[in-house]
Amino acid sequence: VDHLVSPRLLRMNQAAELYLIQIIEKGSMVGMVTFNSTAEIQNKLTKVINDNTYLKLTANLPKIASGGTSICNGLKAGFQAITYSNLSTFGAEIILLTDGEDDAISSCFEDIKRSGVIIHTIALGPSAAKELETLSNMTGGLRFYANKDINGLIDAFSRISSRSGNISQQALQLESKALNITRREWINGTVPVDSTIGNDTFFVVTWTIRKPEIILQDPKGKIYKTSDFKDDKLNIHSARLRIPDIAETGTWTYSLLNNHSNSQLLTVTMTTRARSPATLPIIATAHMNQNTGHYPSPMIVYARVSQGFLPVLGVNVTAIIETQDGQQVTLELWDNGIGADTVKNDGIYSRYFTDYHGNGRYSLKVHVQARKNTARLSLRQQPNKALYIPGYVENGKIILNPLRPEVKDDVAESKMEEFSRLTSGGSFTVLGVPPKGNQTHVFPPGKIEDLEAEFKGDHIQLLWTAPGNVLDKGK
């Protein structure tokens, strides 16, 4: 953790507290290092067992921001925090967050390679060290970027889970919303909780000026009020409710009242885990087709929605991309086998991204929403790529093979309940974009994938789906 300027420090502490309390799996070994031009070990590796462990860790989150930035010093202190516990750095994971510039990162590249550590990087703001992503690429870690998106840090931390492979322990994000509320105004929202999740469920509200009035109602009508929410002890403007036992399945409703005389920014975050070790949760993941895009080549956004190995179809998938200068681009992703999407109905939703706004870091997050009776779980096996042979000749006699079995659509899918997922797709870099006003129309119409021809009398009728005027965008 690098020392940050004050508003960012507040957002960082809110996100880090959420990560330590809600995302980290129990039984994990966790430590913390803060750094500016020098580094200090705040916590050696501690096994996360109960709430007391969380309190010891969160109590040492930085309270002031000062000094320069030496990422190498921070990483070396991180290595020491690991080895002090007689553990190897090989395979250990470090989350490195900074908003500072540092031209000397390359001086410790060799030490990092020898350590075998995995480094996940979070660049906060446009001035974060330019070589930061090199550390993630070099070590196989994830990379994130947060700038003007208020919930960007929380979304990044929520995406980082351990590589234990235990899906039932993986935290899932159901809601992440920033709300600018005028004085004395109520605002309402809903979050669906489906039957595959509900264990270890948290509802968190943050604010900028004064704690709002909070009302949260479960699907059976039980109401949780402001007094049920636990305030943080760090004065970082956040309140948290841990839902007792297993969260009720159905639609949860929340209402927030800004009781301050001025407008203020509130955020709402809801996380949970699988209902039980025997239940496979619905999971969404997202990524770009490459870490670095070069104008004028298009990039592709991918999001996979699945339950176990089975694809989930018929859901609304929206990608939100934040550009280097803080602008947001929203894309609807499709699973229709047209344009950027290679295979129809495989649970992988795709779209071309061409709305470049300058060079630098971009961030991706994806929101998945399923409405009742529209989402389907595909039970159909992927088609066998082997060539089907209808028969063979033996001693001059034709012997037919059994017919290839066909699965009817109505038995190959099952309807799913309403659900919601939100996930970060990390960050990517864009290079080669010309200055504003110099960008020419360089992207052609999308490729036609389903051309058909039919005889209509003495004419031939051609049928196809028009993907879009700019790749898969427009008409």
DRENFIMI-254577 format. One record per residue (C-alpha): x, y, z. Coordinates in steps of 0.1 Angstrom, whole numbers, plus 5000, padded with zeros to 4 digits. Example, Ala and Ser with C-alpha at 12.3 -4.5 7.8 and 13.67 -1.06 7.14 Angstrom:
BEGIN
512349555078/513749895071/
This chain:
BEGIN
500050005000/501550334989/500750655008/498050844989/496351184988/493451215012/490251144992/492050844976/493250735010/489650725022/488550514991/491550284994/490850215031/487150145024/488149904997/490949745017/488749695047/486049535025/488749295010/490149195044/486649135060/484549005031/486748875003/489748695019/489048325025/489148205061/492348015068/494448245045/497748395058/497648775054/500149055062/500349425053/503149665043/502850045038/505450245019/506350585005/510050634998/510650385026/508650085037/507249955070/505749615078/502449675096/501449315100/503548995096/501548705081/498648625103/496148345098/492648475092/490448285118/487848515132/486748885135/489648965159/492048885131/490349135108/490349405134/494149365140/494749395102/492349685095/493649875125/496949935107/495550075075/497350405069/495750715084/497850985067/499351025032/502851155027/506251105010/507450974977/507050634961/509550344961/507750034949/510949814952/511249904989/507549814994/507949474976/511149384995/509349455028/506549235015/509048955009/510349005044/506848985059/506448645042/509848495051/509548615088/506848345091/509248085078/507248065046/508548065010/507848364987/507348114959/503648104950/502748374975/500548654963/501049034968/498449304961/500349614952/498449944951/499950284943/499050624928/502650744927/505250774900/508350554902/511050534876/513150274894/510849974894/513049784869/515949784895/514249494913/512949294884/515549024889/514748994926/511048964918/511648684892/513748494917/511148524945/508448334925/505848564940/502648654921/501949034921/498449174915/498749544907/496149824912/497050164896/495050434913/494750754892/496450864860/499850924876/500550574889/503950424878/503950344841/505750014846/503249884872/501549634848/504949494839/505049344874/501649164869/502649044834/506048914846/504548724876/501248604862/499148844884/496049044877/496149414868/493649684876/493150054871/490850284891/490350654885/487150844886/484850544890/484250574927/483550194931/486550104909/488850014939/486149804956/485449624923/489149554918/489749414953/486549204950/487949034919/491148914937/490548574953/493148314963/494048044939/493147764962/490547644937/487847614964/484847774945/482547754976/484947994994/485148244965/483448574972/480948684946/479849044940/476149104936/475949484937/478349774932/476650114928/477650474933/474750714940/474951094941/471951184964/470651534969/469751665004/466851495022/466351254993/465450884995/466750644969/465750284965/467249974948/466949594946/469349304946/468348944937/469848664958/469548334939/469447984954/473147904946/474448164970/473748325004/476548225027/478648495044/476648775028/477549145035/475749465027/478049775028/477250145025/479950425023/479450795023/481351125019/479851355045/477351195069/476050845075/472750805057/469550635071/469550275058/466650035055/467349685041/464449435037/464749065029/462348875006/460248755036/459749115049/462349125077/463749475080/467249575090/467749945100/470650175104/471250065140/471849705128/474749825106/478149815123/480250135118/483950095111/486350195138/488750375115/486650675107/486550575070/482850645065/481550295060/478850085077/478549705073/475849445079/476549075079/473348885072/472948615098/473148255087/472148205050/470648505032/467048445021/466548364984/464648634964/464749004959/466249224986/465249584987/467249875001/466450245008/468950515016/468150865029/470651145027/469851325059/472551595053/471751945041/474151905011/474351644983/476751354990/478051044972/476950714986/478050364975/476350034979/478149694977/476849344984/479049034984/478348674992/479648314988/478147984976/475247854996/477147545006/480247344995/477847114976/476247394956/477947524924/477347904923/476648094891/479948274882/480748554858/484348634846/485448894821/488548994802/489849164771/491348964742/494749124749/496449334775/497649604750/495649734721/497149924692/495050174673/493450124648/493049754656/489849674674/489849494708/487249234720/485449224753/484648874766/482448774795/481748414805/478648324826/478447964839/477347734866/480047474869/480947374834/477547454820/476947784801/474148024812/472148164783/469748454777/471148694803/471749074799/475549134800/476849494801/480449594799/481549934814/484950054802/486550354819/489050534797/492250704809/490551044811/487650904832/485050874804/482850564805/481850354775/478950104779/478649804756/475949534755/477649194751/476048924729/476148544726/474748524691/477648394670/477748714650/480648974649/483048934677/481148634691/482548314677/480048054689/476348104695/474947994729/478147884745/477748124775/480548344763/479248694756/481448914733/481649254716/484149464697/485549764715/486550054692/485650374712/489150474720/489550804740/493250864740/496250654750/496950494784/495150274809/491550154806/489549954830/486749694824/483949574846/480949364836/477449354851/475349044845/471549044851/469148764846/465348824845/462948554856/462148304829/464548454804/467848294816/468447934808/471047674819/472347494788/472447114794/473447044758/476946894755/479247074731/479046904697/481646634691/484146754665/484846404653/483546324618/480346114619/480545804597/477045674588/478345324579/481045104566/481544814542/482544474555/483044174532/481144354505/478144424528/477144774539/476744804577/475045114591/476145284623/473545404648/472045734639/473746034655/471546114686/469846444687/468846634718/465746844715/466047214725/463247184751/465046914771/468547064765/467847374786/466447444821/464947774831/466847974858/465748214885/466548584886/470248664896/472848934894/476648934893/479249204889/482949134882/486049334872/487849244840/491049414851/492849684831/494349714796/496549964778/495850144745/498550284723/498850474690/495550674692/495951004673/494951334689/491251424691/489951534657/492551334637/490750994641/489450874608/486750614601/488950304600/486750014611/484849834583/481349674586/481249344604/481749014587/478548834576/478448484593/475048344582/474548404545/471848184530/470448154495/466948044484/465347994450/462248214447/460848134412/463448244387/465248464413/467748384441/466948544475/469848614498/469348624536/471848734562/472148914595/473749254592/476349274620/476849644620/478249944601/481349964623/482149594630/479249494652/478049844660/475350044643/473349944612/
